[in-house]
Amino acid sequence: MITYEKKGIKEVFWTNVLWHAKNKNIPISELMSGKTAAANNKTANIMLERIENIANMLEIDDYAILFEEVEG
């Protein structure tokens, strides 16, 4: 049986944000006002206002998809 280590919420969020940004050709620097290291390392703090801004820039209506862990 294969077991997967559960990711933390920040890692899940940033993994999904980076995936959406890449697929929509939106530079992460645009989402993060140039502060990309923490986002790329998946350690940047998540605040509700930041979530809203990023979701709007990615044209995502349902913020919940940014917090869904995809096994793989």
Secondary structure as GFF3:
##gff-version 3
##sequence-region A 1 72
A	DSSP	alpha_helix	9	23	.	.	.	ID=ss1
A	DSSP	alpha_helix	28	31	.	.	.	ID=ss2
A	DSSP	alpha_helix	37	40	.	.	.	ID=ss3
A	DSSP	alpha_helix	48	57	.	.	.	ID=ss4
A	DSSP	three_ten_helix	63	67	.	.	.	ID=ss5
###
